[in-house]
């Protein structure tokens, strides 16, 4: 199956210099894409997202999170 254009993008992994193509990652599986905010007070979602991942990963669910940095809260460098 052909990859939909909205997924055919490379995204940088969180706290990594590596990137991942969403088409390659999902490979036809259901995928939940989450806009994460890793350096603010709203990180309580991580526990629930990890539980969701653990519960459904064997059934093919892929959970991915990317920091959009809409509020300029992410670290400037990976070292930070």
Steps between C-alpha positions, in 0.01 A plus 500: 500500500616848419580733785264796542670835437419629851714221649786511252723725707819458698472613861784536748478259791461656843839552669682361199674621188341212309181534299225258408264488202143457621413275205787269584409503867131423460519262201121476473440472875276726707700794633435760767705817446528722808626857524703477819618781725792348682621800701184648642255416774278297268710185481251286690387358166821296470392242758169441324661488157754245621218288647311522170813395313562204733137387478459513122845465345459125451183577304694731267432846644793736449513797738737781400556838658668806361568832666363779285663773711201726434556671834881512479537269799724233355872491563713691251749216468493124553759544775253711702 
